[in-house]
Amino acid sequence: MASAETAAEHERILREIESTDTNCIGPTLRSVYDGREHGLFVEKLDARIRNHDRDIEKMCNHHYQGFVDSITELLKVRGEAQKLKVHTLTHTRSHTHVSHHQNIASTVEKLSLCLPVLETYSRLQEQMRAKRYYPALRTLEQLEQTCLPRAGRYRFCSIMADNIPHLRTHIRDTAMTQLKDFLESIRKHSDKIGETAIRQVIVALWYRQKKSRQSQELVDFSPVYRCLHIYTVLGLRDEFENYYRKQRRKQARLVLQPHSNMHETLDGYRRYFNQIVGFFVVEDHVLHTSQGLVNRVYVEELWELALSKIVAALRTHSSYCDNPDLVLDLKNLIVLFADTLQGYGFPVSQLFDMLLEIHEQYGEILLKRWNLTFRQVLDQDNYSPIPVSTEQEYKNYTSMFPFQDPELEKLPFPKKLPFSEFVPKVYNQLKEFIYACLKYSEDLHLSSTEVDDMIRKSTNLLLSRTLSHCLQYAIKKKNVGMAELVQVIINTTHLEQSCHFLEEFISNITNVPPDAINSTKLYGTSTFKDARHAAEAEIYSSLNAKIDQFLQLADYDWMSPLQSGSNLQLQPSDFLIDLITFLQSTFSVFTNLPGKVAQTACMSACKHISTSLMQLLLDPEVRQISIGVLHQLDADVRECEGFARAGPVAGFQGDTLLLAFSDLRQLLDLFTQWDWSSYLADYGKPTCKYLRVNPHAALALLEKMRETSRKNVVFAQFRKSDRDRHKLIDTVIKQLRNLIAQHTS
């Protein structure tokens, strides 16, 4: 344990060391080493040094403002010290004490080396408080590499040097935090960024001006640049680039994932596109302003990945849509989306290819909508010629549908157009469909020929599939009367004639002549022809079905005897009179039909009557037949022939319509006149009177008469005339069989 005297002595020496000039400290230190307790003194000296170190550290770290103020005062003293130096040098020339001069010179020199350190550190503290981290990093570099090495190995310099890595770490971490905030911010605001970029494209298209890049005004990119510079200075640029790209790829995956219900509203698609545009607008800006943080290869790879996901998402979600207006709006959104990104240098051809795929879906949706429209038009039509009372009404209809008839124009009002309401309505719906197709083809960067071809192909589908099915539906519908079918034929005839006007209409809106090479032709002519032929066939079928209803009322007495009196004229059957009356009424409404149709219908009806009556005669269920019923059939056929001679429809030459009854007429004449000798003698000759009588039919009818004759012979076996007739029938039957055998072998 040191004595009180020794401790007091050590304390005095320490104060002397602290207060004495370094040049005069030698004797003081010598007295320490001459003493016996110099080891204890060294311990006290170390303790005193540590206390001073703590004071210096507190001064630098906790009372830096005062420290700065002191430095400021020192700076002021610097000038005075310089003056003092000059004054001292002058004064030392007149004084003999050299040691004072040396002490002052040494102090000024040390201060001149320490002051830059303090100034730099003060500037560093100010930059850190102002969060100017990139300049602070440069100041740290200056302090570490220049100022501190020049100042010397002072304790406060060591403390500053030890604190430099902590400051760098703080700057790096702060910059990274700001970058993360930036990344989170642009993720949240990608929608707004993209919306602004797309709006610029819309404005540019409106004014036909080149789009300028102004989206960066919505985003403060300084955190990216600041962090990039800081990491570059720290030698960590590669680490920063990898981190940035990794984070942006994660954000890209989030942006490219559509919401499950995106297809339900247009806003869902709009938000999806805005986010993607915002993402790539940011990347494009970083590409052009960050000096290599991202490069073109990285951005193109990211876009290629995004494009495949975008196309897949749009294919999936657009397939749910069944509203053509929404599909059209979606197409316009995709075009804006593609044009916007193309303006930033991204390839978008896949998007336009996909738009052509969606066009097929759009076309199918349009066909479904127009199918309902056509059905409604056809269901609501009254299938009657359109009455017009004034010139203005007439012009209204002819402006809706290209119709010209000089003969009709000469007639006074009121008058009727030949077609019903569904003709102008269908024609206008065809034009509306063409307009709808044109709307989709706009802005797809297609040539006029491609647009024309697209519209014509879609219109052909409408005609050949949708409208054709609707017309077939209207024709085959239950309870369609003859008058309605006639009107359908008239209507389809006029629609067929209007097809070349549709051709011109398409050419006018696409600027492609209809006779251009490789130009697609409309199928309207064949569509309306097929519908007309179907209506014609339905007329023939309905007419025959109605005839069958009358024939079902036929109630012939197949065993009726021949009425006495050679001059007695039999009356036609009641059912046949009703049938002829129906036919006369029916054919009276055929006046507006094309002549060939009316003639075919009339000929078909007459043939059907003749064939049906022939089938009644030859029906196997009718086993016996009398000559009396044949005379009744003869009267019925004469009634039919009278109808044919009266010319129920115009256009037949001579007795052409009578040919429908020629088979039945010749067969009845053969039996009623019993002219077998002529038939057997002239059979096969062109001049044969009964050329159209089939021997098999004649044989079948004779055999039925023989059965009747046999029955009569049993009950009147003593009547010579019956026995003779029976023999005669047998004889004719044998001759017919021989005739048939001869012409068969």
C-alpha positions in Angstrom: 0.0 0.0 0.0 1.5 3.3 -1.1 2.0 6.0 1.6 0.1 9.3 1.5 3.2 11.1 0.6 3.9 8.9 -2.3 0.3 9.3 -3.6 0.5 13.1 -3.2 3.8 13.1 -5.0 2.4 11.0 -7.9 -0.6 13.4 -8.2 1.8 16.4 -8.4 3.8 14.7 -11.1 0.7 13.9 -13.1 -0.5 17.5 -12.9 2.9 18.7 -13.9 2.9 16.3 -16.9 -0.5 17.6 -17.9 0.5 21.3 -17.6 4.2 21.2 -18.7 5.4 21.7 -22.3 6.5 18.4 -23.9 10.1 19.8 -24.3 10.4 20.3 -20.5 8.8 17.1 -19.3 12.1 15.1 -19.2 13.2 16.1 -15.6 9.7 15.3 -14.3 9.7 11.8 -15.8 13.2 11.2 -14.5 12.1 11.9 -10.9 9.5 9.2 -11.4 11.9 6.6 -12.5 14.4 7.6 -9.7 11.7 6.8 -7.1 11.0 3.4 -5.8 7.2 3.4 -6.6 7.4 3.9 -10.3 5.2 0.8 -11.0 2.4 2.3 -9.0 2.8 5.6 -10.8 2.4 3.8 -14.2 -0.9 2.3 -13.0 -2.1 5.8 -11.9 -1.0 7.2 -15.2 -2.9 4.5 -17.2 -6.0 5.3 -15.1 -5.6 9.0 -15.7 -5.3 8.3 -19.5 -8.5 6.2 -19.5 -10.4 9.0 -17.8 -9.2 11.4 -20.4 -10.2 8.9 -23.2 -13.7 8.7 -21.8 -13.9 12.5 -21.6 -12.8 12.7 -25.2 -15.3 10.1 -26.3 -18.2 11.8 -24.5 -17.1 15.1 -26.0 -17.2 13.5 -29.5 -20.3 11.4 -29.2 -22.6 13.0 -26.7 -21.8 16.7 -26.8 -21.0 17.0 -30.4 -22.8 20.3 -30.7 -20.5 21.8 -28.1 -17.7 20.1 -29.8 -18.7 21.7 -33.0 -19.0 25.1 -31.3 -15.5 24.5 -29.9 -14.2 23.6 -33.4 -15.8 26.8 -34.7 -14.0 28.7 -32.0 -10.8 26.9 -32.8 -11.3 27.9 -36.4 -11.5 31.4 -35.3 -8.4 30.9 -33.2 -6.7 29.4 -36.2 -6.5 32.8 -37.9 -5.4 34.4 -34.7 -2.9 31.6 -34.1 -1.5 32.3 -37.5 -1.1 35.9 -36.7 0.4 34.8 -33.4 2.8 32.6 -35.2 4.0 35.5 -37.3 4.2 37.8 -34.3 5.9 35.1 -32.3 8.5 34.5 -35.0 9.2 38.2 -35.1 9.2 38.4 -31.4 11.5 35.4 -31.1 14.1 37.2 -33.1 14.3 39.8 -30.4 14.1 37.3 -27.6 16.5 34.7 -26.6 14.1 32.0 -25.4 13.9 29.5 -28.3 11.9 26.9 -26.4 8.7 29.2 -26.4 8.9 29.6 -30.1 9.2 25.9 -30.7 6.3 25.1 -28.4 4.0 27.5 -30.3 5.1 26.3 -33.7 4.4 22.6 -32.7 1.0 23.5 -31.3 0.0 25.4 -34.5 1.2 22.5 -36.7 -0.8 19.9 -34.7 -3.9 22.1 -34.7 -3.6 22.5 -38.5 -3.6 18.7 -38.9 -6.4 18.1 -36.4 -8.8 20.8 -37.6 -9.6 19.1 -41.0 -10.5 16.0 -39.1 -12.9 17.9 -36.9 -14.3 19.9 -39.8 -14.9 16.7 -41.8 -16.5 14.9 -38.9 -18.7 17.9 -38.2 -19.9 17.9 -41.9 -20.5 14.2 -41.6 -22.7 14.7 -38.6 -24.7 17.3 -40.4 -25.2 15.1 -43.4 -26.4 12.2 -41.3 -28.9 14.5 -39.5 -30.2 15.7 -42.9 -30.3 12.0 -44.2 -28.0 12.9 -47.1 -26.5 9.4 -47.0 -24.7 9.3 -50.3 -22.7 12.6 -49.6 -22.2 11.2 -46.0 -20.7 8.1 -47.5 -18.3 10.2 -49.6 -17.4 12.3 -46.5 -16.7 9.1 -44.6 -14.4 8.0 -47.3 -12.6 11.4 -47.2 -12.3 11.2 -43.4 -11.0 7.6 -43.4 -8.6 7.9 -46.3 -7.3 11.4 -46.1 -8.0 13.4 -42.9 -7.4 10.8 -40.2 -4.0 9.5 -41.5 -2.7 13.0 -41.6 -3.8 13.9 -38.1 -1.7 11.3 -36.3 -2.4 8.7 -33.7 -4.6 10.7 -31.3 -7.1 9.0 -29.1 -10.1 10.9 -30.6 -8.9 9.9 -34.1 -8.9 6.2 -33.1 -12.4 6.6 -31.7 -13.6 8.2 -35.0 -11.9 5.4 -37.0 -13.5 2.7 -34.9 -17.0 4.3 -35.5 -16.7 4.5 -39.3 -17.8 0.9 -40.0 -20.8 1.4 -37.8 -21.7 4.5 -39.7 -21.4 2.7 -43.1 -23.6 -0.1 -41.9 -26.2 2.4 -40.7 -26.1 4.2 -44.0 -26.4 0.9 -45.9 -29.3 -0.4 -43.8 -31.1 3.0 -44.0 -30.8 3.0 -47.8 -32.1 -0.6 -48.0 -35.1 0.4 -45.8 -35.8 3.2 -48.1 -35.6 0.9 -51.2 -38.0 -1.6 -49.6 -40.4 1.3 -48.9 -40.0 2.3 -52.6 -40.7 -1.3 -53.8 -43.8 -1.5 -51.6 -44.9 1.9 -52.9 -44.6 1.1 -56.6 -46.4 -2.2 -55.9 -49.3 -0.4 -54.4 -49.3 2.3 -57.1 -48.7 0.2 -60.2 -52.4 0.5 -61.0 -52.2 4.3 -61.0 -48.9 4.3 -62.9 -50.3 2.1 -65.6 -53.6 4.0 -65.8 -51.6 7.2 -66.4 -49.5 5.6 -69.1 -52.5 4.2 -70.9 -54.3 7.6 -70.6 -51.2 9.2 -72.3 -51.6 6.7 -75.2 -55.3 7.6 -75.5 -54.4 11.3 -75.6 -51.6 10.7 -78.1 -54.0 8.7 -80.4 -56.5 11.5 -80.1 -54.1 14.2 -81.1 -52.0 11.8 -83.3 -48.9 12.8 -81.4 -46.0 10.8 -80.2 -46.4 9.6 -76.7 -44.0 11.2 -74.2 -42.8 9.3 -71.1 -44.2 11.2 -68.1 -45.2 8.3 -65.8 -42.0 8.7 -63.8 -43.5 12.0 -62.5 -45.8 9.9 -60.3 -42.9 8.1 -58.7 -39.8 9.3 -56.7 -37.0 7.0 -58.0 -34.4 8.6 -55.7 -34.4 5.7 -53.2 -33.3 3.4 -56.1 -30.5 5.6 -57.3 -29.4 6.4 -53.7 -29.3 2.8 -52.7 -27.5 1.9 -55.9 -24.9 4.5 -55.4 -24.4 3.6 -51.7 -24.0 -0.1 -52.5 -21.7 0.7 -55.3 -19.4 2.8 -53.1 -19.5 0.0 -50.5 -18.5 -2.5 -53.2 -21.8 -4.4 -52.9 -23.3 -3.5 -56.3 -23.8 -7.1 -57.4 -25.6 -7.9 -54.2 -27.9 -4.9 -54.6 -28.7 -5.8 -58.3 -29.5 -9.4 -57.4 -31.7 -8.3 -54.5 -33.6 -5.7 -56.7 -34.2 -8.1 -59.5 -35.3 -10.9 -57.2 -37.8 -8.6 -55.4 -39.2 -7.3 -58.7 -39.6 -10.8 -60.1 -41.7 -11.6 -57.0 -43.8 -8.5 -57.6 -44.2 -9.5 -61.2 -45.7 -12.8 -60.3 -48.2 -11.1 -58.0 -49.1 -8.5 -60.7 -49.5 -11.2 -63.3 -51.9 -13.3 -61.2 -55.4 -12.3 -62.2 -58.3 -12.3 -59.8 -60.6 -15.3 -60.0 -63.6 -13.0 -60.9 -61.7 -10.7 -63.3 -64.0 -11.7 -66.2 -67.2 -10.5 -64.5 -66.6 -6.8 -65.1 -64.5 -4.6 -67.4 -63.0 -2.9 -64.3 -61.4 -6.2 -63.4 -59.6 -6.4 -66.7 -58.7 -2.7 -66.5 -57.1 -3.1 -63.1 -55.2 -6.1 -64.3 -53.8 -4.3 -67.3 -53.0 -1.1 -65.4 -50.9 -3.0 -62.9 -48.9 -4.8 -65.6 -48.3 -1.5 -67.5 -47.3 0.2 -64.3 -44.8 -2.5 -63.5 -43.1 -2.4 -66.9 -43.2 1.3 -67.1 -41.2 1.4 -63.9 -38.8 -1.2 -65.2 -38.3 0.7 -68.4 -37.5 3.9 -66.5 -35.1 2.1 -64.3 -33.5 0.5 -67.4 -32.9 3.9 -69.0 -31.8 5.8 -65.8 -30.0 3.5 -63.5 -26.8 2.8 -65.4 -27.1 -0.9 -65.5 -29.1 -1.8 -62.5 -31.3 -3.8 -65.0 -30.3 -4.5 -68.5 -32.3 -5.1 -71.7 -31.9 -8.9 -71.5 -33.3 -9.0 -68.0 -36.3 -6.8 -69.0 -37.0 -8.8 -72.2 -36.9 -12.1 -70.3 -39.3 -10.7 -67.7 -41.6 -9.5 -70.4 -41.5 -12.8 -72.3 -42.5 -14.6 -69.1 -45.2 -12.0 -68.4 -46.6 -12.2 -72.0 -47.1 -16.0 -71.8 -49.0 -15.6 -68.5 -51.1 -12.7 -69.8 -52.1 -14.6 -72.9 -53.0 -17.6 -70.9 -55.0 -15.6 -68.4 -56.9 -13.7 -71.1 -57.7 -16.9 -73.0 -59.1 -18.5 -69.8 -61.1 -15.5 -68.5 -62.4 -14.3 -71.9 -63.9 -17.7 -72.5 -66.4 -17.1 -69.7 -67.8 -14.0 -71.4 -71.1 -14.3 -73.4 -71.7 -10.6 -73.8 -70.5 -9.2 -77.2 -70.3 -5.6 -75.8 -68.0 -6.7 -73.0 -65.8 -8.7 -75.4 -65.6 -5.6 -77.6 -64.7 -3.4 -74.7 -62.1 -6.0 -73.6 -60.6 -6.0 -77.1 -60.3 -2.2 -77.0 -58.6 -2.5 -73.6 -56.1 -5.1 -74.9 -55.3 -2.9 -77.9 -54.6 0.1 -75.6 -52.6 -2.2 -73.3 -50.6 -3.5 -76.3 -50.1 0.0 -77.9 -48.9 1.4 -74.5 -46.3 -1.3 -74.0 -45.3 -1.2 -77.6 -44.6 2.5 -77.1 -42.0 1.4 -74.5 -40.3 -1.0 -76.8 -42.0 -4.3 -75.7 -43.0 -6.7 -78.5 -46.8 -7.3 -78.5 -47.5 -9.4 -81.6 -48.7 -12.3 -79.5 -51.4 -10.0 -78.0 -52.7 -9.1 -81.5 -52.6 -12.8 -82.5 -54.6 -13.6 -79.4 -57.1 -10.8 -80.4 -57.7 -12.7 -83.6 -58.5 -15.8 -81.5 -60.9 -13.8 -79.3 -62.5 -12.6 -82.6 -63.7 -16.1 -83.3 -65.3 -16.2 -79.8 -66.7 -12.8 -80.4 -68.2 -14.0 -83.7 -69.8 -17.0 -82.0 -71.3 -14.7 -79.3 -72.7 -12.4 -82.0 -74.2 -15.4 -83.8 -76.0 -16.4 -80.6 -77.3 -12.9 -80.1 -78.5 -12.5 -83.7 -80.1 -16.0 -83.6 -82.4 -14.7 -80.9 -82.9 -11.5 -82.8 -83.9 -13.3 -86.0 -86.1 -15.7 -84.1 -87.9 -12.7 -82.6 -88.3 -11.0 -85.9 -89.7 -14.1 -87.6 -92.0 -14.9 -84.6 -93.5 -11.4 -84.6 -94.0 -11.2 -88.3 -97.5 -11.3 -89.7 -96.4 -12.9 -93.0 -98.5 -10.4 -95.0 -97.6 -7.9 -97.6 -96.8 -4.5 -96.1 -99.5 -1.9 -96.7 -98.3 1.7 -97.4 -100.7 4.6 -97.5 -98.5 7.5 -98.4 -95.4 8.4 -100.4 -93.4 9.0 -97.2 -94.2 5.5 -95.9 -93.1 4.1 -99.2 -89.8 6.0 -99.1 -89.2 4.9 -95.5 -89.4 1.2 -96.4 -87.4 1.6 -99.6 -84.7 3.4 -97.6 -84.6 0.5 -95.2 -84.5 -2.1 -97.9 -83.2 -1.8 -101.5 -86.4 -2.3 -103.4 -87.5 -1.0 -106.8 -90.6 -1.9 -108.8 -91.5 0.6 -111.5 -94.9 -1.0 -112.0 -95.7 -0.8 -108.3 -94.6 2.8 -108.2 -97.1 3.7 -110.8 -100.0 2.4 -108.8 -102.0 4.9 -106.6 -101.9 4.8 -102.8 -102.8 2.9 -100.8 -100.9 -0.1 -102.1 -98.9 -3.0 -100.8 -95.2 -4.0 -100.9 -94.9 -7.6 -101.9 -92.8 -8.7 -98.9 -93.7 -8.7 -95.2 -92.0 -6.8 -92.3 -89.3 -9.3 -91.7 -87.6 -8.5 -95.0 -86.5 -4.9 -94.1 -85.9 -6.0 -90.5 -83.7 -8.9 -91.4 -81.8 -6.8 -93.9 -81.1 -4.1 -91.3 -80.0 -6.7 -88.8 -77.5 -8.1 -91.3 -76.1 -4.6 -91.6 -76.0 -4.2 -87.9 -74.1 -7.5 -87.6 -71.6 -6.2 -90.2 -71.1 -3.0 -88.2 -70.5 -5.1 -85.1 -67.8 -7.1 -86.9 -66.2 -3.9 -88.2 -66.0 -2.5 -84.6 -63.9 -5.5 -83.5 -61.6 -5.3 -86.5 -60.7 -1.6 -85.9 -57.2 -0.8 -84.4 -56.0 -4.4 -84.9 -53.4 -3.1 -87.4 -55.0 -5.2 -90.2 -55.0 -4.3 -93.8 -58.2 -3.4 -95.6 -58.2 -6.7 -97.3 -57.8 -8.6 -94.0 -60.7 -6.6 -92.5 -62.9 -7.2 -95.5 -62.1 -10.9 -95.4 -62.8 -11.1 -91.7 -66.2 -9.3 -92.0 -67.3 -11.4 -95.0 -66.4 -14.7 -93.3 -68.4 -13.7 -90.2 -71.3 -12.6 -92.3 -71.2 -15.9 -94.3 -71.5 -17.8 -91.0 -74.4 -15.6 -90.0 -76.2 -16.3 -93.3 -75.4 -19.9 -93.9 -75.8 -21.1 -90.3 -77.7 -18.7 -88.0 -80.2 -17.1 -90.5 -80.6 -20.4 -92.4 -81.5 -22.3 -89.2 -83.9 -19.5 -88.2 -85.7 -19.6 -91.6 -85.9 -23.4 -91.4 -87.3 -23.1 -87.9 -90.0 -20.7 -89.2 -90.8 -22.9 -92.1 -91.0 -26.2 -90.1 -92.9 -24.6 -87.2 -96.2 -26.1 -86.3 -99.4 -24.5 -87.5 -97.7 -22.7 -90.4 -100.3 -22.1 -93.0 -100.1 -22.1 -96.8 -100.3 -18.3 -96.9 -97.3 -18.0 -94.5 -95.2 -20.4 -96.6 -96.1 -18.5 -99.7 -95.0 -15.2 -98.0 -91.7 -16.9 -96.9 -90.9 -17.8 -100.5 -91.7 -14.2 -101.6 -89.6 -12.8 -98.8 -86.6 -15.0 -99.4 -86.7 -14.2 -103.1 -86.4 -10.5 -102.3 -83.6 -11.1 -99.7 -81.8 -13.1 -102.3 -82.0 -10.3 -104.7 -80.6 -7.9 -102.1 -77.3 -9.8 -101.6 -75.4 -7.8 -104.1 -76.4 -4.6 -102.1 -74.8 -6.3 -99.0 -71.7 -6.9 -101.0 -71.5 -3.2 -101.9 -72.2 -2.2 -98.4 -69.2 -4.2 -97.1 -67.0 -2.9 -99.9 -68.0 0.7 -99.0 -67.0 0.3 -95.3 -63.7 -1.6 -96.0 -62.7 0.1 -99.3 -62.2 -3.3 -101.0 -64.0 -3.8 -104.2 -66.3 -6.9 -104.2 -64.7 -8.2 -107.4 -61.1 -8.0 -105.9 -58.9 -11.0 -106.4 -59.3 -13.5 -103.5 -62.2 -11.6 -102.2 -64.6 -13.8 -100.2 -68.1 -14.0 -101.7 -71.2 -13.9 -99.6 -73.3 -17.1 -99.3 -76.5 -15.2 -99.1 -77.8 -16.3 -102.5 -77.5 -20.0 -101.6 -78.8 -19.4 -98.1 -82.0 -17.8 -99.3 -82.3 -20.2 -102.2 -82.1 -23.1 -99.7 -84.7 -21.5 -97.5 -87.0 -20.8 -100.4 -86.6 -24.4 -101.6 -87.4 -25.7 -98.1 -90.5 -23.5 -98.1 -91.5 -24.7 -101.5 -91.0 -28.3 -100.4 -93.1 -27.6 -97.3 -95.8 -26.1 -99.5 -95.9 -29.2 -101.6 -95.8 -31.4 -98.5 -98.5 -29.4 -96.7 -100.6 -29.3 -99.8 -100.4 -33.1 -100.2 -101.1 -33.6 -96.5 -104.3 -31.4 -96.9 -105.3 -33.4 -100.0 -104.8 -36.6 -98.0 -107.2 -35.3 -95.4 -109.9 -34.9 -98.1 -109.1 -38.3 -99.6 -109.6 -39.9 -96.2 -113.2 -38.8 -96.5 -113.6 -40.9 -99.6 -116.1 -43.6 -99.0 -116.5 -45.6 -102.2 -118.9 -48.5 -102.5 -116.6 -50.9 -104.2 -119.5 -53.3 -105.0 -121.9 -50.6 -106.3 -123.8 -51.8 -109.4 -123.8 -49.9 -112.6 -126.8 -47.6 -112.7 -129.2 -48.2 -115.6 -129.5 -45.7 -118.4 -126.7 -45.1 -120.9 -127.2 -41.4 -120.9 -127.1 -41.0 -117.1 -124.3 -38.6 -116.0 -122.9 -39.5 -112.6 -122.1 -36.6 -110.1 -118.7 -36.3 -108.6 -118.2 -37.4 -105.0 -118.8 -34.8 -102.3 -115.3 -35.1 -100.8 -113.8 -34.4 -104.3 -116.0 -31.3 -104.8 -114.7 -30.0 -101.4 -111.1 -30.8 -102.4 -111.4 -28.9 -105.7 -112.9 -26.0 -103.9 -110.0 -26.0 -101.4 -107.5 -26.1 -104.2 -109.1 -23.2 -106.1 -108.9 -21.1 -102.9 -105.4 -22.1 -102.2 -104.0 -21.4 -105.6 -105.7 -18.0 -105.6 -103.1 -16.8 -103.0 -100.2 -18.1 -105.2 -100.5 -15.1 -107.5 -97.4 -13.4 -106.0 -95.3 -16.5 -106.0 -92.7 -17.0 -108.7 -94.5 -18.6 -111.6 -92.5 -21.8 -111.5 -93.3 -22.4 -107.8 -97.0 -22.0 -108.3 -96.9 -24.3 -111.4 -94.9 -26.9 -109.5 -97.3 -26.8 -106.6 -100.3 -27.1 -108.8 -98.8 -30.0 -110.8 -97.7 -31.7 -107.6 -101.2 -31.4 -106.2 -102.8 -32.9 -109.3 -100.3 -35.7 -109.5 -100.9 -36.5 -105.8 -104.6 -36.7 -106.3 -104.2 -38.9 -109.3 -101.7 -41.2 -107.6 -103.8 -41.4 -104.5 -107.0 -42.4 -106.4 -104.9 -45.0 -108.3 -103.7 -46.4 -105.0 -107.3 -46.6 -103.7 -108.2 -48.7 -106.8 -105.1 -51.0 -106.4 -105.2 -51.2 -102.6 -104.7 -55.0 -101.8 -107.2 -54.6 -99.0 -109.9 -54.0 -101.6 -110.4 -57.6 -102.9 -113.5 -57.0 -105.1 -114.5 -54.2 -107.3 -117.5 -53.5 -109.5 -117.8 -51.7 -112.8 -120.2 -49.3 -111.1 -117.5 -47.9 -108.8 -115.2 -47.4 -111.8 -117.8 -45.2 -113.4 -118.0 -43.2 -110.2 -114.3 -42.8 -110.2 -114.5 -41.8 -113.8 -116.9 -39.0 -112.8 -114.5 -37.8 -110.0 -111.6 -37.8 -112.4 -113.6 -35.7 -114.9 -114.1 -33.2 -112.1 -110.4 -33.1 -111.5 -109.7 -32.7 -115.2 -112.2 -29.8 -115.4 -110.2 -28.1 -112.6 -107.0 -28.6 -114.5 -108.5 -27.2 -117.8 -109.6 -24.1 -115.9 -106.0 -23.0 -115.3 -105.8 -22.6 -111.5 -102.4 -21.0 -112.0 -101.0 -19.2 -114.9 -98.1 -20.4 -117.1 -99.2 -23.9 -118.2 -99.1 -24.4 -121.9 -102.1 -26.2 -123.4 -103.3 -29.3 -121.5 -100.0 -29.8 -119.7 -101.8 -30.0 -116.3 -104.1 -32.7 -117.6 -101.0 -35.0 -117.9 -101.1 -35.4 -114.2 -104.3 -37.5 -114.6 -103.4 -39.3 -117.8 -102.4 -42.7 -116.2 -105.7 -42.8 -114.2 -107.7 -41.5 -117.2 -106.5 -44.2 -119.6 -107.0 -46.9 -117.1 -110.6 -45.9 -116.4 -111.3 -45.5 -120.1 -110.0 -49.0 -120.8 -112.3 -50.5 -118.2 -115.4 -48.3 -118.7 -115.2 -48.7 -122.4 -114.0 -52.3 -122.2 -111.6 -51.7 -125.1 -109.3 -54.6 -124.4 -109.0 -55.5 -128.1 -107.3 -52.2 -128.9 -105.1 -52.4 -125.7 -103.9 -55.9 -126.5 -103.4 -55.3 -130.2 -101.6 -52.0 -129.9 -99.6 -52.6 -126.7 -96.0 -51.3 -126.9 -96.7 -49.1 -130.0 -96.1 -45.4 -129.7 -99.6 -44.8 -131.2 -101.3 -47.0 -128.6 -104.4 -45.3 -127.2 -103.7 -46.7 -123.7 -99.9 -46.2 -123.7 -99.8 -45.2 -120.0 -101.8 -48.2 -118.7 -99.5 -50.6 -116.9 -100.5 -54.2 -117.6 -99.8 -55.3 -114.0 -102.2 -52.6 -112.8 -104.8 -53.7 -115.3 -104.3 -57.3 -114.4 -104.7 -56.6 -110.6 -107.9 -54.6 -111.3 -109.3 -57.3 -113.6 -108.7 -60.0 -110.9 -110.6 -57.9 -108.4 -113.5 -57.7 -110.9 -113.3 -61.4 -111.5 -113.9 -62.0 -107.8 -116.9 -59.8 -108.0 -118.0 -61.7 -111.1 -117.6 -65.1 -109.4 -119.8 -64.0 -106.6 -122.5 -62.8 -109.0 -122.3 -66.1 -110.9 -123.0 -68.0 -107.7 -126.1 -66.0 -107.0 -127.2 -65.7 -110.7 -125.9 -68.8 -112.3 -128.9 -69.0 -114.6 -128.2 -65.4 -116.0 -126.4 -65.9 -119.3 -125.0 -62.3 -119.5 -123.2 -62.8 -116.2 -121.8 -66.1 -117.2 -120.6 -64.6 -120.5 -118.9 -61.6 -118.7 -117.2 -63.9 -116.3 -115.8 -65.9 -119.2 -114.7 -62.7 -120.9 -112.8 -61.5 -117.8 -111.1 -64.9 -117.6 -110.1 -64.7 -121.2 -108.7 -61.1 -120.9 -106.8 -62.1 -117.7 -105.1 -65.0 -119.6 -104.2 -62.7 -122.5 -102.8 -60.1 -120.1 -100.7 -62.7 -118.4 -99.4 -63.9 -121.7 -98.6 -60.3 -122.7 -96.7 -59.7 -119.4 -94.8 -62.9 -119.9 -93.8 -62.0 -123.4 -92.5 -58.6 -122.4 -90.8 -59.9 -119.3 -88.8 -62.7 -121.0 
